[in-house]
Amino acid sequence: MMRTDRHTSLATSHQGQSLNALIRAEVLPQLADYFALLDAHGLDARFNGAPVFGQGDVFLPGKIAIGLAHLLTLTPRDAAPFAGYLSGTRRLMTLIVTLPIESWGIYYALMGLNRLRKAGLLEAAVEPECLARLKGTLDWRHFVEADSLRLMALPTNYYGVAFGIARLRMLMGWEDASAGDALLTKTLDHYERYSGEFGFSDETEGEGRFDRYSILLAAEFCERFIETELPVTPRLTTLLAQSAQLALQCASADGDGFGFGRSIGPYGDTGIVEILATAARLGVLDDEERRYAYAFCVRAAAKYVDFWVDRGMNSVNLWRDGRRTDGYRGTHRMLGENFSLIHQLLSTTELWAEAGQADDVPPDDLGDWLTRRQPAFQLNWFARGLYERALVTRRDRGRVFTLPLINGGEGQHDNAPYYPIPFSPRLIEGLPESGADHPQLLPRLVLADGSVLLPTSFIQEIKTWHEGDEQVISYRQPGLNRVGERGPVLDTRVTLTTEYRFGPGRISRLDVLHPDPSAEIASLSLAFACFSSGARTGNVGGGFGVDFDDGGIARFEAQGYDVLDVQEPPARGLEGLTSGPARTHLQFSGTTSQKVASLQVRWTLSYR
């Protein structure tokens, strides 16, 4: 595993290599290995000690299908392996058709079939009986109500999936264009309704929950148009250009992408790759942006190969050696995650090829260009109204911080990867699905009646300004989120104002809490799982300071708490971050038995 103790570039290998050369040398052989595994063992295949099939991954059959199609279409027909790939695909497609498949899996499978059709390989690669059965199985109506076109309990990005499926069925000759047209209208109407004036899609029906998908969705829609041979609309092109500018603000010279939201890890990186590759393909970047967007994509691909792929596992690693993801991408989906990431890398490489750049050697001054061209501090609005949603990006010393103020709606309001904290890969990360027990870098309040409150969801009056050498953002909340329910619950017994200050090499957060006379705060706590080690503690005015001998974080201070507990290494269950194991866990706590008019808690983080 790559070391995380200093801020050194991850993308040190593959210098001077084009994207196409990197993909063919490193990613295609990985795909060929998985083909060999599945062709040799079929339904009995095992991967890293576990059965491949029967684990509940309903996307896997489709991911295998698109993987097979990539392998066949990227292998020259006069090359020695081609005949084996072709006969093996016939066998594996006959196996795939017997397995449960849903939504994204259906879309992947249809992309694979359509790719084979366009290459003139469909009849040779898929038995007629198998193809007839797939026609009935691969249908958007399995997760969208046919009459109302309402999604069946799925987030809004699935409208794009349904539209893609309908269009691909039309291209396969399985239905006419009417369903695809209706779903396209529904998709774009829904996008406009819930993306509002700022163009980033709410994952809910206006409840204010945003994620990397909110930025990625315009690119995904454009990819559906390209894949299904439709001209991209001017409105989508405009939305894509906006997403591309924000993607460049979030991009780092190490190939790091989005650091917040659910199910990130390599998908945070490939999310930006998808946006930039699609933007290049559709010509919405200027010449200079396109060159450096390409350079980022090469860095992200190199990071996938060097950092995310574990050679001993012959797999992307999201789960072992201290890495952790959410249950959605659990180990039951291990092989499928490899197939989907490989597909993203291969399909975006095709987009770069269509843009005329996939064989270019990228410029080697990406970091300098990002520092020069991207803002050091930027507020990007997502929604305004009763509650405000926005994303702050901060660029300093080669690092990128993203502060998401996006935590409305059901499902994710008490999940650390959505918290309003400044995320930065391998420096500040959330503990996936940690819930409210260990809220990373947020004050946690317990009232005398047992209510647990977090300052996550009800943000108003966002303001930014410049003061000395600091960029400042402040906001208020008319109440805290009383956790324990599926959705956030406004508890007005405690209000607060929050202020972040971003200076050179440092970040601070100040919370001023105002309890109602009826509220009694029984305890306050703050948790921080970090990659630094060699902790040395001491007292500072009204709190504690921790100096670290090793790691990106040099010092952490917290005021307003009475007790500090340092665990190095952290206890089991507190060590798993997205990029690797936390090396130290800090737990600050305090109690107050009397009612007070206001409380202040503060933390300050200094980084190398």
C-alpha positions in Angstrom: 0.0 0.0 0.0 1.2 3.5 -0.7 2.3 5.5 2.3 0.1 8.2 3.6 2.5 9.9 6.0 3.7 12.7 3.8 2.1 14.7 1.0 4.0 13.2 -1.8 2.6 12.5 -5.3 0.9 9.1 -5.7 1.2 9.2 -9.5 5.0 8.7 -9.7 4.9 5.8 -12.1 3.8 5.7 -15.8 5.6 9.1 -16.5 5.5 9.9 -20.1 2.9 7.3 -20.9 -0.3 8.0 -22.8 -3.7 7.1 -21.5 -4.2 4.5 -24.2 -0.8 2.9 -23.5 -1.5 2.8 -19.8 -4.9 1.2 -20.2 -3.7 -1.4 -22.6 -0.7 -2.3 -20.5 -2.3 -2.5 -17.1 -6.1 -2.6 -17.3 -6.9 -4.9 -20.3 -4.7 -7.7 -18.8 -6.8 -7.4 -15.6 -9.9 -7.9 -17.6 -8.4 -10.9 -19.4 -7.6 -12.5 -16.1 -11.3 -12.2 -15.0 -12.4 -13.7 -18.3 -10.1 -16.7 -17.7 -11.4 -17.1 -14.2 -15.1 -17.1 -15.2 -14.6 -19.2 -18.4 -12.7 -21.9 -16.4 -15.0 -22.2 -13.5 -18.4 -20.7 -14.5 -20.9 -20.7 -11.6 -18.4 -22.3 -9.3 -15.9 -19.4 -9.7 -14.3 -18.0 -6.6 -12.6 -14.7 -6.2 -10.3 -13.9 -3.2 -11.7 -16.8 -1.3 -15.4 -16.2 -1.8 -17.9 -17.4 -4.4 -18.5 -15.0 -7.2 -22.1 -15.8 -7.8 -25.0 -16.2 -5.4 -23.9 -13.3 -3.2 -26.7 -10.9 -4.1 -24.9 -8.7 -6.7 -27.7 -8.1 -9.2 -25.5 -5.8 -11.3 -22.7 -8.4 -11.8 -24.2 -10.2 -14.8 -24.4 -7.0 -16.8 -21.0 -5.9 -15.8 -19.6 -9.2 -17.0 -21.4 -8.7 -20.3 -19.9 -5.3 -20.9 -16.5 -6.6 -19.9 -16.7 -9.4 -22.4 -17.8 -7.0 -25.1 -14.8 -4.7 -24.3 -12.4 -7.6 -24.4 -13.7 -8.8 -27.7 -13.9 -5.5 -29.5 -10.4 -4.3 -28.2 -8.7 -7.6 -29.2 -7.6 -7.7 -32.9 -9.4 -10.5 -34.7 -6.2 -12.0 -36.0 -4.7 -12.0 -32.5 -4.2 -15.4 -30.9 -6.6 -14.9 -27.9 -9.5 -13.7 -30.0 -11.0 -17.1 -30.9 -10.9 -18.2 -27.2 -12.5 -14.9 -26.1 -15.3 -15.4 -28.7 -16.1 -19.0 -27.7 -15.8 -18.2 -24.0 -18.2 -15.3 -24.5 -20.8 -17.6 -26.0 -20.6 -19.9 -23.0 -20.6 -17.1 -20.4 -23.5 -15.2 -22.0 -25.5 -18.5 -21.7 -24.6 -18.5 -18.0 -25.4 -14.8 -17.4 -28.9 -15.1 -18.7 -29.8 -17.5 -15.9 -28.8 -15.0 -13.1 -30.9 -12.3 -11.4 -30.2 -8.8 -12.9 -31.5 -5.4 -12.0 -31.3 -1.7 -13.2 -27.7 -0.8 -13.6 -27.0 -4.5 -14.5 -29.6 -4.3 -17.2 -28.0 -1.2 -18.6 -24.5 -2.7 -18.6 -25.7 -5.8 -20.3 -27.4 -3.8 -23.1 -24.3 -1.7 -23.6 -22.4 -4.9 -24.1 -24.9 -6.3 -26.5 -25.1 -3.1 -28.5 -21.3 -2.9 -28.6 -21.2 -6.4 -30.0 -23.9 -5.5 -32.5 -22.0 -2.5 -33.8 -18.8 -4.5 -34.1 -20.7 -7.2 -36.2 -20.0 -9.8 -33.5 -23.5 -10.2 -31.9 -24.5 -13.4 -33.7 -21.1 -15.0 -33.2 -20.9 -14.1 -29.5 -24.5 -14.8 -28.3 -26.6 -17.9 -29.0 -30.0 -17.1 -30.6 -32.0 -18.7 -27.7 -29.9 -16.7 -25.2 -30.5 -13.4 -27.0 -34.3 -14.1 -27.1 -34.3 -14.6 -23.4 -32.3 -11.4 -22.8 -34.8 -9.4 -24.8 -37.4 -10.2 -22.1 -35.1 -9.8 -19.2 -33.3 -6.6 -20.0 -36.1 -4.1 -19.7 -36.5 -0.7 -18.0 -40.0 -1.6 -16.9 -38.6 -3.8 -14.1 -37.8 -0.6 -12.1 -40.0 2.1 -13.6 -43.8 2.1 -13.7 -44.7 1.9 -17.3 -47.8 4.2 -17.2 -46.6 6.9 -14.8 -42.9 6.6 -15.4 -42.2 6.8 -11.7 -39.1 5.2 -10.3 -39.7 2.3 -7.9 -38.0 3.6 -4.7 -34.7 4.6 -6.4 -32.7 7.8 -6.4 -33.1 10.2 -9.3 -30.0 9.2 -11.3 -31.9 6.0 -12.2 -34.0 8.0 -14.6 -30.9 8.3 -16.8 -30.4 4.5 -16.5 -34.0 3.8 -17.6 -33.6 6.2 -20.5 -30.4 4.5 -21.6 -32.0 1.1 -21.4 -35.0 2.2 -23.5 -32.7 3.7 -26.2 -30.5 0.7 -26.3 -33.5 -1.6 -26.7 -34.6 0.6 -29.6 -31.1 0.3 -31.2 -31.2 -3.5 -30.7 -34.6 -3.5 -32.6 -36.5 -4.7 -29.5 -38.9 -1.7 -29.3 -39.6 1.6 -31.0 -38.4 5.0 -29.9 -41.5 6.0 -28.0 -40.5 4.8 -24.6 -37.0 6.3 -24.9 -38.5 9.6 -25.9 -40.9 9.6 -23.0 -38.3 8.6 -20.5 -35.9 11.3 -21.9 -38.6 13.9 -21.4 -39.3 12.6 -17.9 -35.6 12.6 -17.1 -34.9 16.1 -18.3 -38.0 17.5 -16.6 -37.1 15.9 -13.3 -33.5 17.2 -13.6 -34.7 20.7 -14.3 -37.3 20.6 -11.5 -34.9 19.5 -8.8 -31.6 21.0 -10.0 -33.1 24.5 -10.1 -31.2 27.6 -11.2 -27.7 26.2 -10.3 -27.9 23.0 -12.5 -26.8 20.4 -10.0 -29.3 17.6 -9.4 -30.8 16.9 -6.0 -30.8 13.2 -5.3 -34.2 13.6 -3.6 -37.3 15.4 -4.6 -36.2 18.7 -3.4 -35.1 17.8 0.1 -31.5 19.1 -0.5 -29.3 16.0 -0.6 -26.5 16.3 -3.0 -23.5 14.0 -3.8 -20.9 13.5 -6.4 -23.7 12.2 -8.6 -25.2 15.7 -8.5 -22.1 16.9 -10.3 -21.6 13.8 -12.5 -25.2 13.4 -13.7 -25.0 15.9 -16.6 -22.0 14.0 -17.9 -23.8 10.6 -17.5 -26.8 12.0 -19.4 -24.5 13.2 -22.2 -22.8 9.7 -22.2 -26.2 8.1 -22.7 -26.8 10.4 -25.7 -23.4 9.5 -27.2 -23.8 5.8 -26.5 -27.3 5.7 -28.0 -26.5 7.8 -31.1 -28.5 11.0 -30.1 -27.2 14.5 -30.6 -26.6 16.1 -27.2 -29.0 18.9 -26.4 -27.7 22.5 -25.9 -29.1 22.5 -22.4 -27.2 19.4 -21.5 -24.0 20.7 -23.0 -24.4 23.8 -20.9 -24.9 21.7 -17.7 -21.9 19.6 -18.7 -19.7 22.7 -19.1 -20.7 23.8 -15.6 -19.9 20.4 -14.1 -16.6 20.3 -15.9 -15.5 23.6 -14.3 -16.5 22.3 -10.8 -14.7 19.0 -11.5 -11.5 20.9 -12.4 -11.8 22.9 -9.1 -12.0 19.5 -7.2 -9.2 17.8 -9.2 -5.7 17.3 -7.7 -2.4 16.6 -9.3 -2.4 13.2 -7.6 -5.4 12.0 -9.6 -7.7 12.5 -6.6 -11.3 13.2 -7.4 -14.4 13.8 -5.1 -13.7 13.1 -1.5 -17.2 13.4 -0.1 -20.4 11.4 -0.4 -21.2 7.7 -0.4 -19.4 4.9 -2.1 -16.4 7.0 -3.2 -12.8 5.8 -3.1 -11.8 5.1 -6.8 -15.3 6.2 -7.8 -14.6 9.7 -6.5 -11.7 9.7 -8.9 -13.5 8.2 -11.9 -16.4 10.6 -11.4 -14.2 13.5 -12.4 -12.6 11.4 -15.2 -16.1 10.8 -16.6 -17.0 14.5 -16.5 -13.8 15.7 -18.1 -13.6 13.0 -20.8 -17.2 13.7 -21.8 -16.5 17.4 -21.8 -13.5 16.9 -24.0 -15.5 14.7 -26.4 -18.2 17.3 -26.7 -15.9 20.3 -27.0 -16.9 22.3 -24.0 -13.3 22.8 -22.7 -10.9 25.2 -24.3 -7.6 23.9 -25.7 -5.6 24.5 -22.5 -8.3 23.0 -20.2 -8.5 20.0 -22.5 -4.8 19.3 -22.3 -4.7 19.4 -18.5 -8.1 17.6 -18.1 -6.4 14.8 -20.1 -3.4 15.0 -17.8 -5.7 14.6 -14.8 -7.3 11.5 -16.3 -4.0 9.9 -16.9 -3.0 10.6 -13.3 -6.3 9.1 -12.1 -5.8 6.0 -14.2 -2.2 5.7 -12.8 -3.6 6.0 -9.3 -6.1 3.3 -10.0 -3.3 1.0 -11.1 -0.8 1.9 -8.4 -2.9 2.7 -5.4 -6.4 1.2 -5.7 -5.4 -2.2 -7.3 -3.9 -4.7 -4.9 -1.6 -7.0 -6.8 -1.9 -9.8 -4.3 -5.6 -9.7 -4.6 -5.6 -9.0 -8.4 -8.4 -6.7 -7.5 -9.3 -3.2 -6.6 -9.1 -2.9 -2.9 -11.9 -1.1 -1.1 -12.2 -3.4 1.9 -8.9 -4.8 3.2 -5.8 -3.5 4.9 -7.7 -0.9 6.8 -9.8 0.4 3.9 -13.5 0.7 4.3 -16.5 1.5 2.1 -20.2 1.3 2.7 -22.4 -1.7 2.5 -23.6 -0.9 -0.9 -20.2 -1.7 -2.2 -19.5 -4.6 0.2 -17.3 -7.5 -0.5 -20.2 -9.4 -2.0 -19.7 -7.1 -5.0 -15.9 -7.4 -5.1 -15.6 -8.8 -8.7 -18.4 -6.5 -9.9 -16.6 -3.4 -8.6 -13.6 -4.4 -10.7 -15.7 -4.8 -13.8 -17.5 -1.5 -13.4 -14.2 0.5 -12.7 -12.6 -1.2 -15.7 -15.6 -0.2 -17.8 -15.4 3.4 -16.7 -11.7 3.5 -17.6 -12.1 1.9 -21.0 -15.2 3.9 -22.0 -13.6 7.2 -21.0 -10.4 6.3 -22.9 -12.7 5.9 -25.9 -14.1 9.3 -25.4 -10.5 10.7 -25.2 -9.7 8.8 -28.4 -12.7 10.4 -30.1 -11.4 13.8 -28.9 -8.1 12.9 -30.6 -6.0 12.7 -27.4 -5.9 9.2 -26.0 -2.4 8.6 -27.5 -0.9 11.9 -26.3 1.8 12.1 -23.7 0.2 14.3 -21.0 1.9 17.5 -19.8 3.9 17.0 -16.6 3.1 20.3 -14.9 -0.5 19.5 -13.9 0.0 20.6 -10.3 1.4 24.0 -11.4 -1.5 24.5 -13.9 -4.2 23.7 -11.3 -2.6 26.1 -8.8 -2.4 28.8 -11.5 -5.8 28.4 -13.1 -8.1 27.1 -10.4 -9.4 29.3 -7.6 -7.8 29.1 -4.2 -11.3 29.4 -2.6 -14.7 29.0 -4.3 -18.3 28.7 -3.1 -20.5 26.8 -5.6 -24.3 27.1 -4.9 -26.4 23.9 -5.3 -29.8 25.2 -3.9 -31.2 28.2 -2.1 -34.5 28.6 -0.2 -35.5 27.9 3.4 -32.2 25.9 3.7 -29.2 26.5 1.6 -26.9 23.9 -0.1 -23.5 24.6 -1.5 -20.0 23.2 -2.0 -16.8 25.0 -1.0 -13.5 24.1 -2.6 -10.2 25.2 -1.2 -6.8 24.7 -2.8 -3.6 25.1 -0.7 -0.1 23.6 -0.8 -1.1 21.1 -3.5 -4.0 19.8 -1.5 -7.7 20.2 -2.4 -10.4 20.5 0.3 -14.1 20.1 -0.4 -16.6 21.3 2.2 -20.1 20.0 1.3 -23.1 21.8 2.8 -25.5 19.3 1.2 -26.9 17.2 4.0 -30.7 17.2 3.6 -33.1 14.4 2.9 -33.4 10.9 4.0 -30.8 8.2 4.2 -27.5 10.1 4.6 -28.0 12.9 7.0 -26.1 11.2 9.8 -23.5 9.5 7.6 -19.9 10.9 8.0 -19.1 11.1 4.2 -21.9 13.7 3.9 -20.9 15.8 6.9 -20.2 19.5 6.5 -16.4 19.1 7.1 -13.4 19.8 4.8 -12.6 16.5 3.1 -9.2 15.9 1.5 -8.1 12.4 0.4 -5.6 10.8 2.7 -5.8 13.7 5.1 -9.4 14.1 6.2 -11.9 11.4 5.3 -15.2 10.1 6.7 -15.7 6.8 8.4 -18.3 5.1 6.0 -21.6 4.3 7.8 -20.2 5.3 11.2 -23.5 7.0 12.0 -23.9 9.4 14.9 -21.7 7.5 17.4 -18.4 8.9 16.1 -19.1 12.0 14.0 -15.9 13.0 12.3 -14.9 16.6 13.2 -18.5 17.6 14.3 -19.6 18.4 17.8 -22.0 15.8 19.1 -24.5 16.8 21.7 -26.5 14.6 24.1 -29.3 16.3 25.9 -30.5 15.4 29.4 -33.5 13.5 27.9 -31.1 11.4 25.8 -31.6 13.1 22.5 -28.5 13.0 20.3 -28.0 16.2 18.1 -25.7 16.8 15.2 -25.1 20.1 13.3 -25.7 18.6 9.8 -28.8 19.4 7.9 -30.5 22.8 8.5 -28.0 25.3 7.1 -29.0 28.9 6.4 -27.4 32.2 5.6 -24.2 31.0 4.1 -21.7 33.8 3.8 -18.0 34.0 2.7 -15.4 36.7 3.0 -11.7 37.3 3.0 -9.9 38.4 6.2 -6.1 38.8 6.4 -4.6 35.6 5.1 -7.8 33.6 5.7 -10.8 32.7 3.6 -13.9 32.6 5.9 -17.3 30.9 5.5 -20.1 31.2 8.1 -23.6 29.9 8.4 -26.3 29.4 11.0 -28.7 26.6 11.9 -32.1 27.3 13.5 -31.9 23.9 15.1 -29.8 20.8 15.1 -30.5 17.4 13.6 -32.0 15.0 16.2 -30.7 11.7 14.8 -32.2 8.3 15.0 -34.7 8.6 12.3 -34.3 7.9 8.6 -34.6 11.5 7.8 -33.2 14.6 9.7 -35.4 15.9 12.4 -35.2 19.6 13.3 -34.7 20.2 17.1 -34.9 23.9 17.9 -33.8 23.5 21.5 -30.3 24.3 20.4 -29.3 26.7 17.6 -25.8 27.5 16.4 -23.6 29.5 14.2 -20.6 28.0 12.5 -17.5 29.6 11.1 -14.7 28.0 9.1 -11.4 29.8 8.5 -9.0 28.5 5.9 -5.5 29.9 6.2 -2.1 28.8 4.8 -1.6 25.3 6.1 -4.4 25.5 8.6 -8.2 25.2 9.0 -10.3 26.1 12.0 -13.9 25.6 12.9 -15.8 27.6 15.6 -19.3 26.6 16.7 -21.3 28.9 19.0 -24.2 26.9 20.5 -27.3 28.6 22.0 -29.4 26.2 24.1 -33.0 27.0 24.7 -33.9 27.5 28.4 -35.7 24.2 28.3 -32.7 22.3 27.1 -29.9 20.9 29.2 -26.8 19.7 27.5 -25.6 16.5 29.3 -22.4 16.0 27.2 -20.4 17.3 24.3 -17.9 15.3 22.2 -15.7 15.5 19.1 -14.0 12.6 17.3 -11.2 12.6 14.7 -9.8 9.6 13.1 -6.7 10.6 11.1 -3.7 9.3 9.2 -1.1 10.9 11.4 0.8 9.2 14.2 3.3 9.8 17.0 0.8 11.9 19.0 2.2 14.2 21.8 -0.5 15.9 23.8 -0.6 19.1 25.9 -2.9 21.7 27.3 -3.8 24.9 25.5 -6.2 27.6 26.6 -9.5 25.9 27.4 -8.6 22.6 25.8 -6.0 20.4 24.3 -3.3 20.3 21.6 -1.9 17.3 19.9 1.3 17.4 17.9 2.1 14.6 15.4 5.5 13.4 14.5 4.5 11.7 11.3 1.7 12.4 8.8 0.1 15.1 6.8 -1.5 16.6 9.9 1.1 18.4 12.0 -1.1 19.6 14.9 -4.7 19.4 16.1 -6.2 21.6 18.8 -9.7 21.5 20.4 -11.2 24.0 22.9 -14.4 23.6 24.9 -13.8 20.0 26.0 -12.6 18.6 29.4 -11.2 15.2 28.4 -9.0 13.9 25.6 -8.6 10.2 24.9 -5.9 9.2 22.3 -5.9 5.8 20.7 -2.9 4.9 18.6 -3.7 2.7 16.8 -7.5 3.2 16.9 -9.8 0.6 18.4 -11.4 -1.9 16.0 -14.3 -0.2 14.1 -12.7 3.3 14.3 -9.7 2.7 12.0 -11.3 2.1 8.6 -11.2 5.1 6.3 -11.6 5.2 2.5 -8.0 5.3 1.5 -6.5 3.2 4.3 -6.3 2.7 8.1 -6.5 5.7 10.5 -3.3 5.7 12.6 -4.7 7.7 15.5 -8.2 8.3 16.9 -8.8 11.4 19.0 -11.9 11.6 21.3 -12.6 14.9 23.0 -15.5 15.0 25.5 -17.0 17.3 28.1 -20.0 17.6 30.3 -22.1 20.5 31.6 -24.7 20.1 34.3 -26.0 23.7 34.4 -28.1 25.5 31.8 -26.1 28.0 29.9 -26.9 30.8 27.5 -24.2 29.8 25.0 -21.3 27.5 24.5 -18.3 27.7 22.2 -16.3 24.8 20.8 -13.5 25.1 18.4 -10.9 23.0 16.6 -7.9 24.0 14.6 -6.0 21.7 12.2 -2.5 22.4 10.9 -1.3 20.4 7.9 2.0 19.9 6.2 
